[in-house]
Structures are given as C-alpha cells and as structure tokens.
Amino acid sequence: MEDIDKREADLLWIQNEKEESEAKDIERLKGYSPYVLFDEFILPLPDEFGFPSEQYRKRRFFSKFRPELILCDETGEVNFTFQTIKKDPKDSQEAMKVAKEIMDLGERERVFYETGKRGQALWLDYKSFVGDEVLYGMFFLADGKEERLLGTFLCPFSLFDQWKPKVLKVLEQLEIISRTKEEEFEI
C-alpha cells in the first residue's frame, strides 16, 4: 500500500463524509462548497468567497485579536469569520448569553433582532454601526467534540434581506466531524 499523507487522508475522509451526507437527502446549496473548519466542522460556503489578503484583514478588523479565519466575497463587503474556543461555559445557551452581554458592552448602538437555532448552531442577528457603515450581522456558535465554533456573518445592512435566509440555510447544513483521533489515522 502506498503512503498516504494526512492531507490526502483528510480529502478521502471528506469525500466519504460528503457522499454519506448527500445520501441523507439533505438539500445541498447550489453554488456552495463544503469547507472544513478547524478539523472539526464542515460548513457550506459560497463558491465565490475566498481568503482575503493580510492587508484587508488588518484594515477590516482593527483589533490585533482578529478572527482566525476570514472568508469574503470579491468586494470584501460580505464576509464570514470563524474562530474556536474551549467549551466554557459548557452549556451552549449560557455561552450565547455571555456572548450577547459582551457584544452589548462593545457597542451601545447595536440593535439585536432575533435569536434561534438552526441545525446544530445557535444564532442571533443584529444591526451594527461602524464608522459611516451600517452593517447586518449574525453571530453563531456550535459545539464540536473538542471545541466551540464561533462565527459571524457581516454584510451591508442594505443586503440583509438577501443574505439572512442564505446564512440560515448554511447554518442548517453545518456538520460536526465525528471521527475519533484513532479514526483519523486509519485508512
């Protein structure tokens, strides 16, 4: 048997997972491809989204505590951000409450709209004001086996009615990778 490196093994595993998911009669989003995030989550994201330059990252996200992953459209105005944290507090509902409290402290003008659950993700959406921009945002979290995924979606507020249903559909199709450490190395 020829040697298979970890990347090839991951690709084979992802292909298998994709085929199994398709067999579950889940309506796949056209124009979206699955992204593996932090080796623990699979999320379908728009095909036209890509990883921005470091210059964009610094300009768009002022803090040195930028999200670990950023994917944006070609205009840079519509983006998803992702990072992981430890599951603390252990309860997802409590974690969402804490996140909302932190968001309240950061910006007094932020307006919260709805909260809910789609698939395995809890979410809340809001209107935010950054400089002269009015943004629509959705914050979401999901618990994996080891870590908690934190994500945001941001776009100009004028586009929220186009994007909100799409983002909710994406969250509905979030998958948690269920392989164990031992399975990771089996071929």
Steps between C-alpha positions, in 0.01 A plus 500: 500500500645835404552768760214745536574829671263663748359746243412218260346302785293804598385549142397135473318524831325824398391343170356204689320729746365708210363190327338382823343842557363511146344161561306650791286701254625833631429768246841630402549867431588567137807720460632398843787267588581332829781653704666306780554736791751419774484125419172480690227671297378490140308801372381576146615845394448693175734393220592861423632559853873484562767582754587871508845653507671587826457868408121453474495313832681786678286770337166328560570360848686764700570295812810286518260227617368437149297188423709195411324451165339761277330428168353780293346572163700683235377841620612430857167635628341161570692262724500211739745479790581197712696410809486232766500517876481248782152394604480729800235545615409141410139587414452653153200707609702652781789567260261685265372710791858592599589585138199733472598674825853553367362634171278740696804639680692557177248712316205678658332577166477132397140388446419133560220334304441128522662196658452141404641160425566356153631148482774482761566875514357764732483845343401861558483782251551871537556839339837656569651842435869526411615846395267606219397141425180332611551124506280196535663233712427150615695341782485123536656223702504121485657241723735246350650202675795696637436870440229759442479671161431874512402663175371827367349602174514868398364691202370850424162542668342567161573136406369331814173381344698322226755345734315407819310203346820377333699515823225315688507230231879476536464459879236233448756296307787540748647158574711395796782267403446192710820307443714409797876551524547130423281519188703796375794271427316193372496449126 
